[in-house]
Amino acid sequence: MSKPKKPLPAPERCPFCGGKPRNDNSGPRWDEPYAIYCRSTKCRVNPIVFGRTVHIALQRWNKRAKI
């Protein structure tokens, strides 16, 4: 019997513009193909993070420095 899959955490809004992030699995590296990114026309930074799995990429995206 296989393990049940963990539900994906909800992605937080872009920290720079507040836009809704996108995700895909066409990253530039084979070892970290999943990408979470913001490509809003309002965003001047267009941040992007990569991960080996979509869960890792979402964890990295959601990690925020406390200001």
C-alpha positions as CSV (number, residue, x, y, z in Angstrom):
1,M,0.0,0.0,0.0
2,S,1.4,3.4,-0.9
3,K,1.7,6.3,1.4
4,P,-1.0,9.0,1.0
5,K,0.4,12.2,-0.7
6,K,0.8,15.3,1.4
7,P,-1.5,18.1,0.4
8,L,0.4,21.0,-1.2
9,P,0.8,24.0,1.0
10,A,-0.9,27.1,-0.3
11,P,1.6,29.5,-1.9
12,E,1.9,32.9,-0.3
13,R,1.5,36.0,-2.4
14,C,4.5,37.6,-4.0
15,P,6.4,39.5,-1.2
16,F,7.2,42.4,-3.6
17,C,3.9,43.1,-5.5
18,G,1.3,40.9,-3.8
19,G,0.6,39.0,-7.0
20,K,-0.4,35.4,-7.2
21,P,2.6,33.1,-7.9
22,R,2.7,30.5,-10.7
23,N,4.4,27.2,-10.8
24,D,5.7,24.8,-13.4
25,N,8.2,22.0,-13.8
26,S,10.3,23.4,-16.6
27,G,13.1,24.7,-14.5
28,P,16.6,25.1,-16.1
29,R,18.2,22.3,-14.1
30,W,17.3,18.7,-14.1
31,D,18.0,18.3,-10.4
32,E,15.6,21.1,-9.4
33,P,13.0,21.2,-12.1
34,Y,10.1,22.7,-10.2
35,A,9.8,26.5,-10.1
36,I,7.5,28.9,-8.2
37,Y,7.6,32.5,-9.6
38,C,5.9,35.8,-10.0
39,R,5.5,37.3,-13.5
40,S,3.0,40.0,-12.7
41,T,3.2,43.0,-14.9
42,K,3.2,45.1,-11.6
43,C,6.2,43.2,-10.2
44,R,9.5,44.9,-10.7
45,V,11.5,42.0,-9.1
46,N,10.0,38.9,-10.6
47,P,11.3,36.5,-7.9
48,I,11.8,32.8,-8.7
49,V,12.7,29.8,-6.5
50,F,13.5,26.2,-7.6
51,G,13.1,22.8,-5.9
52,R,13.7,19.1,-6.5
53,T,9.9,18.6,-5.8
54,V,7.0,21.0,-5.9
55,H,6.7,20.6,-2.1
56,I,10.3,21.8,-1.7
57,A,9.8,24.7,-4.1
58,L,6.7,25.8,-2.3
59,Q,8.4,25.6,1.1
60,R,11.2,27.8,-0.2
61,W,8.8,30.3,-1.8
62,N,6.7,30.5,1.4
63,K,9.8,31.0,3.6
64,R,9.9,34.7,4.5
65,A,12.5,36.7,6.5
66,K,10.9,38.5,9.4
67,I,11.3,42.3,9.1
